Protein backbone atom coordinates (compact mmCIF):
# COMPACT_ATOMS: atom_id res chain seq x y z
CA UNK A 1 0.00 0.00 0.00
CA UNK A 2 1.74 3.16 -1.22
CA UNK A 3 0.89 6.33 0.66
CA UNK A 4 1.66 10.04 0.63
CA UNK A 5 4.21 9.33 3.36
CA UNK A 6 6.26 7.28 0.85
CA UNK A 7 6.51 10.30 -1.45
CA UNK A 8 7.36 12.70 1.38
CA UNK A 9 10.15 10.39 2.58
CA UNK A 10 11.77 10.82 -0.83
CA UNK A 11 10.76 14.38 -1.66
CA UNK A 12 10.98 15.89 1.81
CA UNK A 13 8.64 18.19 3.67
CA UNK A 14 9.68 21.57 2.31
CA UNK A 15 6.60 23.62 1.41
CA UNK A 16 6.73 27.03 -0.21
CA UNK A 17 4.04 29.35 1.09
CA UNK A 18 2.65 32.79 0.54
CA UNK A 19 0.53 35.01 2.74
CA UNK A 20 -3.04 36.12 2.15
CA UNK A 21 -2.02 39.78 2.10
CA UNK A 22 0.82 39.30 -0.40
CA UNK A 23 0.30 40.61 -3.89
CA UNK A 24 -0.26 38.17 -6.70
CA UNK A 25 2.89 39.58 -8.29
CA UNK A 26 4.96 38.63 -5.22
CA UNK A 27 3.53 35.12 -5.30
CA UNK A 28 4.28 34.82 -9.02
CA UNK A 29 7.88 35.81 -8.36
CA UNK A 30 8.23 32.87 -5.94
CA UNK A 31 6.61 30.50 -8.44
CA UNK A 32 9.08 31.59 -11.10
CA UNK A 33 12.15 31.58 -8.84
CA UNK A 34 11.41 28.07 -7.56
CA UNK A 35 9.93 26.67 -10.79
CA UNK A 36 6.68 25.79 -9.01
CA UNK A 37 3.07 25.49 -10.11
CA UNK A 38 1.48 26.32 -6.77
CA UNK A 39 2.02 27.90 -3.38
CA UNK A 40 0.22 27.06 -0.18
CA UNK A 41 -1.47 30.11 1.34
CA UNK A 42 -1.17 30.43 5.11
CA UNK A 43 -2.57 32.88 7.64
CA UNK A 44 -0.60 34.72 10.32
CA UNK A 45 -0.47 31.59 12.49
CA UNK A 46 0.83 29.40 9.66
CA UNK A 47 -2.46 27.55 9.16
CA UNK A 48 -3.54 26.43 5.69
CA UNK A 49 -6.20 28.78 4.31
CA UNK A 50 -5.85 28.29 0.58
CA UNK A 51 -3.75 27.42 -2.40
CA UNK A 52 -2.52 29.76 -5.14
CA UNK A 53 -1.86 28.22 -8.56
CA UNK A 54 -0.87 29.31 -12.01
CA UNK A 55 -4.42 28.42 -13.01
CA UNK A 56 -5.80 30.89 -10.44
CA UNK A 57 -3.62 33.58 -11.94
CA UNK A 58 -4.59 32.84 -15.52
CA UNK A 59 -8.31 32.64 -14.86
CA UNK A 60 -8.79 35.24 -12.15
CA UNK A 61 -6.25 37.92 -12.99
CA UNK A 62 -5.28 37.84 -16.66
CA UNK A 63 -8.69 36.93 -18.06
CA UNK A 64 -10.43 39.42 -15.73
CA UNK A 65 -8.12 42.29 -16.68
CA UNK A 66 -6.79 42.70 -13.14
CA UNK A 67 -3.32 43.88 -12.16
CA UNK A 68 -1.09 41.31 -10.48
CA UNK A 69 0.67 44.06 -8.50
CA UNK A 70 -2.59 45.42 -7.09
CA UNK A 71 -4.51 42.17 -6.57
CA UNK A 72 -3.98 40.28 -3.31
CA UNK A 73 -3.51 36.53 -3.11
CA UNK A 74 -6.59 36.21 -0.85
CA UNK A 75 -8.76 37.69 -3.62
CA UNK A 76 -8.00 34.95 -6.13
CA UNK A 77 -6.70 31.94 -4.21
CA UNK A 78 -8.63 28.72 -4.00
CA UNK A 79 -9.88 28.75 -0.44
CA UNK A 80 -10.67 25.64 1.59
CA UNK A 81 -8.39 23.49 -0.55
CA UNK A 82 -8.66 19.73 -0.67
CA UNK A 83 -5.91 18.17 1.45
CA UNK A 84 -4.66 14.73 2.43
CA UNK A 85 -2.75 13.14 5.29
CA UNK A 86 0.55 11.25 5.12
CA UNK A 87 -1.39 7.99 5.41
CA UNK A 88 -3.63 8.68 2.41
CA UNK A 89 -3.20 6.05 -0.29
CA UNK A 90 -1.77 7.26 -3.59
CA UNK A 91 -4.56 5.64 -5.57
CA UNK A 92 -7.07 7.75 -3.64
CA UNK A 93 -4.95 10.87 -4.27
CA UNK A 94 -5.00 10.18 -8.02
CA UNK A 95 -8.78 9.71 -7.98
CA UNK A 96 -9.21 12.90 -5.96
CA UNK A 97 -7.00 14.93 -8.27
CA UNK A 98 -8.77 13.59 -11.35
CA UNK A 99 -12.28 14.12 -9.98
CA UNK A 100 -11.57 17.61 -8.60
CA UNK A 101 -9.39 18.73 -11.56
CA UNK A 102 -6.52 19.68 -9.24
CA UNK A 103 -2.78 19.13 -9.49
CA UNK A 104 -1.58 19.82 -5.94
CA UNK A 105 -2.55 18.45 -2.54
CA UNK A 106 -1.40 19.98 0.74
CA UNK A 107 -0.53 17.37 3.36
CA UNK A 108 -1.85 17.94 6.88
CA UNK A 109 -0.87 15.95 9.97
CA UNK A 110 -1.98 16.86 13.51
CA UNK A 111 -3.51 20.08 12.16
CA UNK A 112 -0.11 21.16 10.79
CA UNK A 113 1.01 21.61 7.19
CA UNK A 114 3.64 18.92 6.67
CA UNK A 115 4.03 18.79 2.90
CA UNK A 116 2.67 19.33 -0.58
CA UNK A 117 2.46 16.74 -3.32
CA UNK A 118 1.74 17.22 -6.98
CA UNK A 119 0.44 14.91 -9.67
CA UNK A 120 4.02 14.95 -11.00
CA UNK A 121 5.33 13.66 -7.66
CA UNK A 122 2.83 10.81 -7.73
CA UNK A 123 3.62 9.87 -11.34
CA UNK A 124 7.37 9.92 -10.67
CA UNK A 125 6.91 7.67 -7.62
CA UNK A 126 4.64 5.22 -9.46
CA UNK A 127 6.98 4.98 -12.48
CA UNK A 128 10.06 4.46 -10.29
CA UNK A 129 8.23 1.84 -8.26
CA UNK A 130 7.13 -0.04 -11.40
CA UNK A 131 10.70 0.04 -12.75
CA UNK A 132 11.98 -1.43 -9.46
CA UNK A 133 9.42 -4.26 -9.60
CA UNK A 134 10.27 -5.03 -13.24
CA UNK A 135 14.00 -5.15 -12.48
CA UNK A 136 13.41 -7.53 -9.56
CA UNK A 137 11.22 -9.80 -11.69
CA UNK A 138 13.83 -9.85 -14.46
CA UNK A 139 16.52 -10.71 -11.92
CA UNK A 140 14.32 -13.48 -10.48
CA UNK A 141 13.63 -14.96 -13.93
CA UNK A 142 17.32 -14.93 -14.91
CA UNK A 143 18.38 -16.52 -11.62
C-alpha positions in Angstrom: 0.0 0.0 0.0 1.7 3.2 -1.2 0.9 6.3 0.7 1.7 10.0 0.6 4.2 9.3 3.4 6.3 7.3 0.9 6.5 10.3 -1.4 7.4 12.7 1.4 10.1 10.4 2.6 11.8 10.8 -0.8 10.8 14.4 -1.7 11.0 15.9 1.8 8.6 18.2 3.7 9.7 21.6 2.3 6.6 23.6 1.4 6.7 27.0 -0.2 4.0 29.3 1.1 2.7 32.8 0.5 0.5 35.0 2.7 -3.0 36.1 2.1 -2.0 39.8 2.1 0.8 39.3 -0.4 0.3 40.6 -3.9 -0.3 38.2 -6.7 2.9 39.6 -8.3 5.0 38.6 -5.2 3.5 35.1 -5.3 4.3 34.8 -9.0 7.9 35.8 -8.4 8.2 32.9 -5.9 6.6 30.5 -8.4 9.1 31.6 -11.1 12.2 31.6 -8.8 11.4 28.1 -7.6 9.9 26.7 -10.8 6.7 25.8 -9.0 3.1 25.5 -10.1 1.5 26.3 -6.8 2.0 27.9 -3.4 0.2 27.1 -0.2 -1.5 30.1 1.3 -1.2 30.4 5.1 -2.6 32.9 7.6 -0.6 34.7 10.3 -0.5 31.6 12.5 0.8 29.4 9.7 -2.5 27.6 9.2 -3.5 26.4 5.7 -6.2 28.8 4.3 -5.9 28.3 0.6 -3.7 27.4 -2.4 -2.5 29.8 -5.1 -1.9 28.2 -8.6 -0.9 29.3 -12.0 -4.4 28.4 -13.0 -5.8 30.9 -10.4 -3.6 33.6 -11.9 -4.6 32.8 -15.5 -8.3 32.6 -14.9 -8.8 35.2 -12.1 -6.3 37.9 -13.0 -5.3 37.8 -16.7 -8.7 36.9 -18.1 -10.4 39.4 -15.7 -8.1 42.3 -16.7 -6.8 42.7 -13.1 -3.3 43.9 -12.2 -1.1 41.3 -10.5 0.7 44.1 -8.5 -2.6 45.4 -7.1 -4.5 42.2 -6.6 -4.0 40.3 -3.3 -3.5 36.5 -3.1 -6.6 36.2 -0.9 -8.8 37.7 -3.6 -8.0 34.9 -6.1 -6.7 31.9 -4.2 -8.6 28.7 -4.0 -9.9 28.8 -0.4 -10.7 25.6 1.6 -8.4 23.5 -0.6 -8.7 19.7 -0.7 -5.9 18.2 1.5 -4.7 14.7 2.4 -2.7 13.1 5.3 0.5 11.3 5.1 -1.4 8.0 5.4 -3.6 8.7 2.4 -3.2 6.0 -0.3 -1.8 7.3 -3.6 -4.6 5.6 -5.6 -7.1 7.7 -3.6 -5.0 10.9 -4.3 -5.0 10.2 -8.0 -8.8 9.7 -8.0 -9.2 12.9 -6.0 -7.0 14.9 -8.3 -8.8 13.6 -11.3 -12.3 14.1 -10.0 -11.6 17.6 -8.6 -9.4 18.7 -11.6 -6.5 19.7 -9.2 -2.8 19.1 -9.5 -1.6 19.8 -5.9 -2.5 18.4 -2.5 -1.4 20.0 0.7 -0.5 17.4 3.4 -1.8 17.9 6.9 -0.9 16.0 10.0 -2.0 16.9 13.5 -3.5 20.1 12.2 -0.1 21.2 10.8 1.0 21.6 7.2 3.6 18.9 6.7 4.0 18.8 2.9 2.7 19.3 -0.6 2.5 16.7 -3.3 1.7 17.2 -7.0 0.4 14.9 -9.7 4.0 14.9 -11.0 5.3 13.7 -7.7 2.8 10.8 -7.7 3.6 9.9 -11.3 7.4 9.9 -10.7 6.9 7.7 -7.6 4.6 5.2 -9.5 7.0 5.0 -12.5 10.1 4.5 -10.3 8.2 1.8 -8.3 7.1 0.0 -11.4 10.7 0.0 -12.8 12.0 -1.4 -9.5 9.4 -4.3 -9.6 10.3 -5.0 -13.2 14.0 -5.1 -12.5 13.4 -7.5 -9.6 11.2 -9.8 -11.7 13.8 -9.9 -14.5 16.5 -10.7 -11.9 14.3 -13.5 -10.5 13.6 -15.0 -13.9 17.3 -14.9 -14.9 18.4 -16.5 -11.6 
